[in-house]
């Protein structure tokens, strides 16, 4: 949902394959907190595929880009996303401008953290491509096709590996592309919005807006069910609604009016183990007091010659803490067998 809350972040799906490859589909607001809780080294969380450019689907780009750098990423962050009918609506425009907005933040870390972790690769592809291959490596094939959501420029994805197929619809009104290219999916994910009465009573939507958003901008629960009754996946997953004790029953009731197959109503920190024999649904056990994950590899040397610091004008107003800082350095050098010296 566009308004994340402590119990439920915005959209982000992590696909982890048996060969060790990991892929993120969308990176909505708040999702970086859930990713951090998994304690996966950030070098492995560097391939992100965006379905569209609403903040509830890419709003944590800055958190992953800078946060991953701080917490050990030493490789480029690679982002894939759709073009738009005009450049300003495309992934490249959005991410390049966001990266520029982070200039002060990133420049202040130059010479302190590995430069390789600051790299950003943007792979923009044509949103009009139908079942177009946009990634192919290590036996993994990812394809995209158009979706219908507010403006031109939204897409859906499939990922195939070793005879298994994962489909992520992004946000979309039910469409023929999804039916055609989701066939044979083991796991098919499609948005399913909150029932109209809850949009009115809980989100304070006017009735006209609730009807429009809940049935035409997004996919209503019975429409989700109709889609899945055509796709017939091994498991259908509904997402994009607040999964509460008093809202989920209405969503399920709507879906079950048109679909009687295997179904999960998604919630944060769920995991689906998929093999050719079975699909197991579990909840993740995690700590909310998580620290940085262990590095994936030894960090490369840092080029301190490019470090930028505060000006003399700022520094001349510093309090003299030299004796305190030196004692901290002395203790650390003794503890770790180093010979580090303070910059100030």
Secondary structure as GFF3:
##gff-version 3
##sequence-region A 1 344
A	DSSP	beta_strand	13	16	.	.	.	ID=ss1
A	DSSP	beta_strand	22	25	.	.	.	ID=ss2
A	DSSP	alpha_helix	31	37	.	.	.	ID=ss3
A	DSSP	three_ten_helix	42	44	.	.	.	ID=ss4
A	DSSP	beta_strand	47	50	.	.	.	ID=ss5
A	DSSP	alpha_helix	55	58	.	.	.	ID=ss6
A	DSSP	alpha_helix	61	70	.	.	.	ID=ss7
A	DSSP	beta_strand	77	82	.	.	.	ID=ss8
A	DSSP	three_ten_helix	87	89	.	.	.	ID=ss9
A	DSSP	alpha_helix	91	101	.	.	.	ID=ss10
A	DSSP	alpha_helix	103	107	.	.	.	ID=ss11
A	DSSP	three_ten_helix	115	118	.	.	.	ID=ss12
A	DSSP	beta_strand	120	125	.	.	.	ID=ss13
A	DSSP	beta_strand	132	137	.	.	.	ID=ss14
A	DSSP	beta_strand	140	146	.	.	.	ID=ss15
A	DSSP	beta_strand	155	161	.	.	.	ID=ss16
A	DSSP	beta_strand	164	168	.	.	.	ID=ss17
A	DSSP	alpha_helix	176	181	.	.	.	ID=ss18
A	DSSP	beta_strand	187	191	.	.	.	ID=ss19
A	DSSP	alpha_helix	196	201	.	.	.	ID=ss20
A	DSSP	alpha_helix	207	212	.	.	.	ID=ss21
A	DSSP	pi_helix	213	217	.	.	.	ID=ss22
A	DSSP	alpha_helix	221	231	.	.	.	ID=ss23
A	DSSP	beta_strand	235	239	.	.	.	ID=ss24
A	DSSP	alpha_helix	248	256	.	.	.	ID=ss25
A	DSSP	beta_strand	263	265	.	.	.	ID=ss26
A	DSSP	beta_strand	270	274	.	.	.	ID=ss27
A	DSSP	beta_strand	279	283	.	.	.	ID=ss28
A	DSSP	three_ten_helix	304	306	.	.	.	ID=ss29
A	DSSP	alpha_helix	312	315	.	.	.	ID=ss30
A	DSSP	alpha_helix	322	336	.	.	.	ID=ss31
###
